[in-house]
Amino acid sequence: MNTHVDLLSSDTLQGTKVVNGRGENLGHLEEVMLDLASGRVAYAVLSFGGVLGIGNKLFAVPWQALTINEDEEEIMMEVSKESLENAPGFDKDNWPQSATTTWLGEVHDYYGYPYTS
């Protein structure tokens, strides 16, 4: 019997802890950004670093880079903490104003996932 769900609301995922295969805490899922033209997830926003939410850096990551682990109620992402620390990011007051195909391509390339518009 399948006890796993096939659909989740973005609200359910917000705040979920993100870890890598080594069990290192990579932060939490801040947002899921939708491409209104296609109706697909454009990217996920990962919040990492800081203390008590202050000084957190935000990262756009390809949705394909994330795996939901329902049993542990966490999200898995295969990236080292060091790679994430060096990834291009943004702060909470300076979100990207538009997700151009060039920018989304660069985000996907950084994490090793092909971007298809």
C-alpha positions in Angstrom: 0.0 0.0 0.0 1.4 3.4 -1.0 1.4 5.8 2.0 3.2 8.5 0.2 1.5 11.5 -1.3 1.8 12.7 -4.9 0.9 16.3 -4.3 1.9 18.8 -1.7 1.1 22.5 -1.3 4.0 24.9 -1.4 2.9 26.1 2.1 3.5 22.5 3.4 7.1 22.6 2.1 8.0 26.1 3.3 10.4 25.9 6.2 11.3 22.3 5.6 14.9 21.4 6.5 17.2 20.7 3.6 20.1 18.3 4.1 22.7 16.7 1.9 23.7 13.0 1.7 26.3 13.5 4.5 23.5 14.7 6.8 24.8 18.3 6.8 22.1 20.9 7.3 21.9 23.1 4.3 19.2 25.4 5.6 15.5 25.3 4.8 13.1 25.8 1.9 12.1 29.4 1.8 9.9 29.6 -1.3 8.8 27.8 -4.5 8.8 30.2 -7.4 6.4 29.5 -10.3 6.8 30.4 -13.9 3.4 31.9 -14.7 3.7 31.5 -18.4 4.4 27.7 -18.3 2.7 26.8 -15.0 5.9 25.0 -13.9 8.2 25.4 -11.0 10.9 27.9 -12.1 13.1 27.3 -9.1 13.2 26.8 -5.3 14.6 29.3 -2.9 16.9 27.8 -0.2 17.7 29.9 2.9 21.1 29.1 4.4 23.4 30.6 7.1 22.8 33.3 9.5 21.6 33.1 13.1 17.9 33.2 14.0 17.0 34.2 10.4 19.4 37.2 10.5 22.1 37.2 7.8 20.6 34.3 5.9 21.7 34.1 2.3 19.1 33.0 -0.3 19.9 30.7 -3.2 17.9 29.9 -6.3 18.2 26.1 -6.9 16.7 24.0 -9.6 13.6 22.1 -8.5 15.1 19.0 -10.0 18.0 19.2 -7.5 15.6 18.6 -4.6 14.2 15.3 -3.4 11.4 15.2 -0.8 12.0 12.6 1.9 8.6 12.1 3.4 9.8 9.6 6.0 12.2 12.0 7.6 10.1 15.1 6.7 13.1 16.8 5.1 14.4 17.7 1.6 17.5 16.1 0.2 19.9 18.0 -2.0 23.2 16.5 -3.2 25.5 19.5 -2.9 28.3 20.0 -0.4 28.0 22.7 2.2 31.1 24.3 0.6 29.6 24.4 -2.9 26.5 26.0 -1.5 28.5 28.6 0.5 30.1 29.6 -2.8 27.0 29.5 -4.9 25.6 32.7 -6.3 22.8 34.0 -4.1 20.9 37.0 -3.0 19.6 38.6 0.2 16.1 38.9 1.4 15.8 42.5 0.4 17.2 42.0 -3.2 15.3 39.1 -4.8 15.8 38.7 -8.6 13.2 40.9 -10.3 12.7 38.6 -13.2 13.9 35.1 -14.0 15.5 35.5 -17.5 16.3 32.3 -19.4 20.0 33.3 -19.1 19.8 33.7 -15.3 17.9 30.4 -14.9 20.3 28.7 -17.2 23.2 29.9 -15.0 21.5 28.7 -11.9 20.9 25.2 -13.4 24.4 25.0 -14.8 25.9 25.8 -11.3 24.1 22.8 -9.8 24.6 20.5 -12.9 21.1 20.4 -14.2 20.0 21.2 -17.7 17.6 24.1 -18.1 14.7 23.8 -20.5 12.4 26.7 -21.0 
